[in-house]
Amino acid sequence: MIRLPLRSAGGWNLPSQSEAAFPVPRFYFHFSDGRRRYSDSAGHELSGLQAARAQAIVQVRELKAALCASTLCDLSDYSMTVTDEHGRRVFVLGFDLQPREGAAMERAGT
């Protein structure tokens, strides 16, 4: 979102260069266990694709730790789908941290 400058008593309050020229994208991190899909409705504002990939890896590792706290689990059907603010798939990451082609939902919430 680009903000218009506001005039204050001390002069113009201009947005920073990053705010004005480079809007921050929002990414959503949905995961699937192969049968059910769990949607991220909040998302995260991140600097770009590289930051989204790093965030996906962190979330997959945290989910694996929570799901398999004290046992060995088969997570081969699990995947994380990252979408943009328009619901378009950006990439899919398996719980083995390898990219997957078309492994999960095309649009958020479907």
Solvent accessible surface area in square Angstrom, and as a share of the most:
residue,aa,sasa,rsa
1,M,188,0.84
2,I,115,0.58
3,R,143,0.52
4,L,148,0.74
5,P,53,0.34
6,L,128,0.64
7,R,168,0.61
8,S,46,0.30
9,A,121,0.93
10,G,83,0.80
11,G,22,0.21
12,W,148,0.52
13,N,86,0.44
14,L,125,0.62
15,P,33,0.21
16,S,60,0.38
17,Q,146,0.65
18,S,70,0.45
19,E,62,0.28
20,A,36,0.28
21,A,59,0.46
22,F,131,0.55
23,P,86,0.54
24,V,85,0.49
25,P,41,0.26
26,R,78,0.28
27,F,13,0.05
28,Y,41,0.15
29,F,9,0.04
30,H,2,0.01
31,F,40,0.16
32,S,9,0.06
33,D,7,0.03
34,G,51,0.49
35,R,188,0.68
36,R,125,0.46
37,R,127,0.46
38,Y,87,0.33
39,S,69,0.44
40,D,30,0.16
41,S,109,0.70
42,A,73,0.57
43,G,9,0.08
44,H,72,0.32
45,E,104,0.46
46,L,34,0.17
47,S,103,0.66
48,G,20,0.19
49,L,84,0.42
50,Q,159,0.70
51,A,29,0.22
52,A,0,0.00
53,R,102,0.37
54,A,55,0.43
55,Q,44,0.19
56,A,0,0.00
57,I,56,0.28
58,V,72,0.41
59,Q,34,0.15
60,V,0,0.00
61,R,139,0.51
62,E,108,0.49
63,L,41,0.21
64,K,68,0.29
65,A,66,0.51
66,A,76,0.59
67,L,77,0.38
68,C,28,0.17
69,A,90,0.70
70,S,107,0.69
71,T,92,0.53
72,L,179,0.89
73,C,47,0.28
74,D,118,0.61
75,L,25,0.13
76,S,71,0.46
77,D,96,0.50
78,Y,39,0.15
79,S,2,0.02
80,M,1,0.00
81,T,0,0.00
82,V,0,0.00
83,T,0,0.00
84,D,20,0.11
85,E,88,0.39
86,H,106,0.47
87,G,10,0.10
88,R,136,0.50
89,R,80,0.29
90,V,53,0.30
91,F,19,0.08
92,V,6,0.03
93,L,13,0.06
94,G,0,0.00
95,F,4,0.02
96,D,88,0.46
97,L,47,0.24
98,Q,106,0.47
99,P,101,0.64
100,R,63,0.23
101,E,169,0.76
102,G,49,0.47
103,A,49,0.38
104,A,12,0.10
105,M,7,0.03
106,E,107,0.48
107,R,129,0.47
108,A,44,0.34
109,G,63,0.60
110,T,98,0.57
